[in-house]
């Protein structure tokens, strides 16, 4: 346990708007956490308890790592490694004490970002020769590895692109982009294939319209990822993490690029699912080069009208 460290920024950022804070109610509802009598909403967990949570999380990740290794190794055993596309991803991140938060209910990167790894035979790696193992099993508990992943890309992508990407890789027709109202459309997608990044990950990608008739939405000079999270009020409440639809009053819309994360918290009407961008309750702006952990919100002392216009234009599209 002495080797388990605390989060690099285990405090609530001074300039974080109250509406943006996740009071981690699902953690608070555990019997062992209730016994700690931690104050709501910002009261921190004791350091030793934080280390225990982090140790448990690392243990779960190590176990999953081993299971993934066994699964991939089985592809070699049955001779399918050269004909199987593998994607490793997740549905959300997880706060482990960063910003004084736990779990997943916020717009911080630790909650919204996920792993996204592709293995495509002959594209992301050379095809293995007959009898060669592509995925030799290495026990993570008995090996100290210094392997560097191949083909890393710094491009900003979204999980909505997964469907289109797999369709293209499988040689299927890439579904068209969804219209603004898509209830009547049998098959469409809001994501665009990212196969182009596999072929030239760090080269400038030319704009094209394959599988998408809207270049502003599909490709741009500055790749953008969007996320959002609802809140019932401007201050942390017992249901801030998971408000019922009828109780949502504010929506936090985030725009993330390689350089920054920009979030606006605006009035939201749950009856018609509309956001009022004329009624901004709070905002966040973090610059990645100088503030990669998103601890210093400069929204209130920075001109950002162009960013506001950009996120509104996209969301109103």
C-alpha positions in Angstrom: 0.0 0.0 0.0 2.9 2.4 0.7 3.7 2.3 -3.1 0.2 3.6 -4.0 0.2 7.3 -4.7 -2.6 9.8 -4.4 -3.9 11.7 -7.5 -1.5 14.4 -8.7 -4.3 17.0 -8.0 -6.5 15.7 -5.2 -8.0 19.1 -4.4 -11.1 20.8 -5.9 -9.8 23.4 -8.3 -10.3 26.9 -6.9 -12.0 28.3 -10.0 -14.1 25.2 -10.8 -17.8 26.3 -11.1 -20.0 24.5 -8.5 -22.2 23.2 -11.3 -19.3 21.3 -12.8 -18.4 19.4 -9.6 -19.3 15.7 -9.3 -20.1 14.9 -5.7 -19.6 11.2 -6.3 -22.9 10.1 -4.6 -22.6 6.5 -5.7 -19.3 6.2 -3.8 -20.8 8.0 -0.8 -23.7 5.5 -0.6 -21.3 2.7 0.2 -21.5 1.5 3.8 -17.7 1.8 4.3 -17.7 5.4 3.0 -20.8 6.4 5.0 -18.9 5.3 8.1 -16.2 7.9 7.4 -18.8 10.7 7.8 -17.4 12.8 5.0 -19.0 16.2 4.6 -21.1 16.9 1.5 -20.3 17.9 -1.2 -16.5 18.7 -1.2 -15.3 16.9 1.9 -12.3 14.8 0.9 -11.8 11.1 1.7 -9.0 10.2 4.1 -5.7 9.7 2.3 -5.4 6.0 3.4 -8.9 5.3 2.0 -8.1 7.1 -1.2 -5.0 4.8 -1.6 -7.2 1.8 -0.9 -9.6 2.8 -3.7 -6.8 3.4 -6.1 -5.1 0.1 -5.3 -8.4 -1.7 -5.9 -8.8 0.0 -9.3 -5.2 -0.9 -10.3 -5.9 -4.5 -9.3 -9.0 -4.6 -11.4 -7.1 -3.2 -14.4 -4.3 -5.7 -14.0 -6.8 -8.6 -13.9 -8.5 -7.3 -17.0 -5.1 -6.9 -18.7 -4.5 -10.6 -18.1 -7.8 -11.6 -19.5 -7.4 -9.6 -22.6 -4.0 -11.2 -23.1 -5.5 -14.7 -22.8 -8.3 -13.8 -25.3 -5.8 -12.4 -27.9 -3.6 -15.4 -27.4 -6.6 -17.7 -28.2 -6.8 -16.0 -31.6 -3.3 -17.4 -32.3 -4.3 -20.8 -31.0 -7.2 -21.1 -33.5 -5.3 -19.4 -36.4 -7.5 -16.3 -36.7 -5.0 -13.6 -35.9 -4.4 -12.7 -39.6 -8.1 -12.4 -40.3 -9.5 -10.7 -37.2 -9.9 -7.0 -36.5 -9.5 -6.2 -32.8 -10.7 -3.0 -31.1 -10.0 -2.3 -27.5 -12.0 0.6 -26.0 -14.4 1.5 -23.1 -17.5 3.5 -22.5 -16.1 6.1 -20.0 -13.1 7.0 -17.9 -12.9 7.1 -14.1 -11.8 9.7 -11.6 -9.5 8.4 -8.9 -9.4 11.5 -6.7 -8.4 14.0 -9.4 -10.0 17.4 -8.7 -11.4 15.9 -5.4 -13.8 13.7 -7.5 -14.5 10.0 -7.9 -16.3 7.9 -10.5 -17.3 9.1 -13.9 -19.9 11.9 -13.7 -18.2 15.0 -15.1 -16.7 16.6 -18.2 -13.1 16.2 -17.0 -10.8 14.2 -19.3 -10.3 11.5 -16.7 -14.1 10.8 -16.9 -14.7 11.2 -20.7 -11.5 9.9 -22.3 -11.1 6.2 -23.0 -8.6 3.8 -24.5 -9.0 3.2 -28.3 -6.7 0.7 -29.8 -7.0 -1.1 -33.1 -5.3 -4.2 -34.5 -5.9 -4.6 -38.2 -4.0 -7.3 -39.9 -1.7 -6.0 -42.6 -2.5 -2.3 -41.8 -1.6 -1.5 -38.3 1.1 -4.3 -38.3 2.6 -6.6 -40.8 0.8 -9.9 -41.4 2.4 -12.7 -39.4 4.0 -15.6 -41.3 2.5 -19.1 -41.0 3.1 -20.4 -37.5 4.2 -17.1 -36.1 2.3 -15.9 -33.0 0.9 -12.3 -33.2 -0.2 -12.3 -29.6 2.2 -14.3 -27.5 0.8 -14.3 -23.9 2.8 -12.3 -21.4 1.7 -12.5 -17.8 1.5 -8.9 -16.5 2.2 -10.1 -13.0 5.5 -11.7 -13.9 6.9 -9.5 -16.7 8.3 -6.0 -16.5 7.5 -4.7 -20.0 8.9 -1.7 -21.8 7.0 -2.1 -25.0 6.1 1.0 -26.9 2.8 0.9 -28.8 3.1 1.2 -32.5 1.3 3.7 -34.7 0.2 6.1 -31.9 -1.8 9.1 -33.2 -2.4 12.4 -31.4 -5.6 13.1 -33.4 -8.7 13.8 -31.5 -11.4 11.2 -32.3 -14.8 10.1 -30.9 -16.4 6.8 -30.2 -19.2 7.6 -32.6 -16.6 7.0 -35.3 -16.3 3.3 -34.4 -19.2 2.1 -36.5 -18.0 3.8 -39.7 -14.4 2.8 -39.1 -15.3 -0.9 -38.6 -17.6 -0.8 -41.7 -14.8 0.5 -43.9 -12.2 -1.9 -42.5 -14.6 -4.8 -43.1 -15.1 -3.7 -46.7 -18.7 -2.7 -46.2 -20.5 0.4 -47.3 -19.9 3.2 -44.8 -23.3 4.4 -43.6 -24.2 8.0 -44.5 -24.2 10.9 -42.0 -27.5 11.2 -40.1 -29.7 14.2 -41.0 -30.7 16.6 -38.2 -33.9 14.5 -37.7 -33.1 10.8 -38.2 -36.0 8.9 -36.7 -37.2 7.9 -40.2 -33.7 6.8 -41.4 -33.0 3.1 -41.1 -29.2 3.3 -41.0 -27.0 6.3 -40.5 -24.1 7.5 -38.3 -23.0 10.6 -36.5 -19.3 9.5 -36.8 -16.9 9.4 -39.6 -14.4 6.6 -40.3 -10.9 7.2 -38.9 -9.2 4.6 -41.1 -7.4 7.5 -42.8 -5.4 8.0 -39.6 -4.1 4.4 -39.8 -2.7 5.0 -43.2 -1.0 8.3 -42.5 -1.4 9.0 -38.8 0.7 12.2 -38.6 0.3 13.5 -42.2 -2.2 16.1 -43.1 -5.5 14.5 -44.0 -7.2 15.7 -47.1 -10.9 16.6 -46.7 -13.2 14.2 -48.5 -16.9 13.3 -48.4 -16.9 9.5 -48.4 -19.7 8.4 -46.1 -20.4 12.0 -45.1 -22.0 15.0 -46.9 -21.1 17.6 -44.4 -17.4 18.4 -44.2 -17.8 20.8 -41.3 -19.2 18.0 -39.2 -17.0 15.2 -40.4 -13.6 16.8 -41.1 -12.0 20.0 -40.0 -8.6 21.5 -39.8 -8.9 21.1 -36.0 -10.4 17.7 -35.0 -12.8 18.1 -32.1 -14.4 15.7 -29.7 -17.7 16.6 -28.0 -19.2 15.4 -24.7 -21.9 16.6 -22.3 -23.2 16.0 -18.8 -26.5 17.1 -17.2 -27.0 18.7 -13.8 -30.2 19.4 -11.7 -28.9 22.7 -10.3 -26.1 25.3 -10.2 -24.7 23.8 -7.0 -24.0 20.1 -6.1 -27.1 18.1 -5.1 -27.7 14.6 -4.0 -28.7 13.7 -7.6 -26.1 15.8 -9.4 -24.4 12.6 -10.6 -27.5 10.9 -12.1 -30.4 13.3 -12.3 -33.7 12.0 -13.7 -34.6 13.5 -17.1 -37.5 15.6 -15.6 -35.0 17.2 -13.1 -32.3 18.3 -15.6 -32.1 22.0 -15.6 -28.5 22.6 -16.8 -26.4 20.9 -19.5 -22.7 21.1 -19.7 -21.5 20.9 -23.3 -17.8 20.3 -23.8 -15.5 20.8 -26.8 -12.1 19.1 -26.6 -9.2 19.6 -29.0 -5.5 18.8 -28.8 -5.0 22.3 -27.4 -7.9 23.0 -25.0 -11.1 21.9 -23.3 -14.0 24.4 -23.5 -17.2 23.8 -21.6 -20.4 25.9 -21.3 -23.1 25.1 -18.8 -26.4 26.4 -20.1 -30.1 26.3 -19.3 -31.8 23.1 -20.5 -35.4 22.2 -21.0 -36.0 18.5 -20.4 -39.5 18.6 -21.9 -38.3 19.4 -25.5 -34.6 18.5 -25.0 -33.5 22.1 -25.9 -30.6 24.1 -24.7 -30.7 27.9 -24.3 -27.3 29.2 -25.2 -28.5 32.7 -24.4 -28.6 31.6 -20.7 -25.1 30.6 -19.8 -24.7 29.6 -16.1 -21.0 29.0 -16.1 -18.0 28.0 -18.2 -14.6 26.3 -18.2 -11.5 26.7 -20.3 -8.3 24.8 -19.8 -5.2 25.0 -22.0 -3.5 21.6 -22.4 0.0 22.8 -23.0 0.3 24.6 -19.6 -2.5 22.9 -17.7 -2.8 19.2 -18.9 -4.6 18.1 -15.7 -7.2 20.8 -16.1 -6.7 22.5 -12.7 -6.7 26.1 -13.7 -10.0 27.4 -15.2 -9.3 30.5 -17.2 -12.8 31.0 -18.6 -13.5 34.2 -16.7 -10.3 35.9 -17.6 -9.9 35.0 -21.3 -11.7 36.2 -24.4 -13.3 33.1 -25.9 -16.2 34.4 -28.1 -14.9 32.4 -31.1 -14.9 29.2 -29.1 -18.5 29.8 -27.9 -19.6 30.4 -31.5 -17.9 27.3 -32.6 -19.6 25.0 -30.1 -23.0 26.7 -30.6 -22.7 26.4 -34.4 -21.9 22.7 -34.1 -24.6 21.9 -31.6 -27.3 23.8 -33.5 -26.4 22.2 -36.8 
